[in-house]
Amino acid sequence: MLQYLGRRVVYMAGTLFAISLVVFVIINLPPGDFVTALQARYAVQGQGLTADDLASLRERYGLDGNIFQQYWHWFTQIVLHGDLGMSFEHSKPVEDIIGSRLGPTLGISLITLLATWALAFPLGVYSAVKQHSIGDYAATTIGFLGLATPNFLIALIFIYFSVSWFGSVPSGLCSPEWCDASWNLGKLLDMLGHLWIPMIVIGTAGVAGLVRIIRNNLLDELRRPYVTAARARGVPEGRLLRRYPLRVALNPFVSTIGWVLPLLLVGDIVVGQILGLPTLGPILLGALKSQDMYLAGSIIMVLSLVTVIGTLISDLLLGWLDPRIRLGHQK
């Protein structure tokens, strides 16, 4: 096991290095840089920047070298000093910006994830055990609707009905009068009153997808010869379901950790932008639009690191959960 973990850590380091190179190159593919975007913004406001101003700004932001020099400076600062750099747009350290948004992002995503699993698991099991029943058809129909409807469209529908019925636009995680207040029971209740909207919007597709996966996997296992043989020996249905088929059907929950963990950090970018959520998603989108390469690159690298770690955790848990997957039998 230790040998396997050592190999995976080496692979992870190589993967992250390759990702960092690709990320930095892609971020710099659009023409110009942050100074160019800043110049265009000043031009819209009727203000101009001289050539000396542009050169001074590029030197200040470390953009006067070529792309390889910029990448090497950024990469070595992260690896050797743990410094993610300064955000051009916000004039603040990148780690401060990420840290300020990390709490709300994790809170929204974790609650949404737990609610998604708690709802999807029993629905998927019921739909498989009671195949062709009214409940199965209802769960299947809801699942197809959830998969076919984009999250941002559900967010817009919520906004429309909120304006029509209550005369207000749902935005953020708190009402204006509570945002700057210290934590107390009133602020907590106000936040919970805002939290259910992003939880439903972001979790709809996840519930629909997991219900379909669990239903199909469990149906496949229930048709296996070992299930028929166990029934013939008189094994109670509930015990049989918990002992073998259901355990195998749990694989989707475990195998999704690799992509669920980064979602916990960034959330749904488009939904966060529409609902005005204080998450990392809108910050990443703004950094990409303004070519704030240190901020955008650092957020993507953090997500890549979490994805790689989540994939490793998924592999280890799958080897423990599924008796057909054993590290000792892998070549």
Summary of the structure (lengths in Angstrom):
residues: 331
radius of gyration: 24.6
end to end distance: 13.7
largest distance: 86.5
contacts: 983
relative contact order: 0.13
helix: 77%
strand: 1%
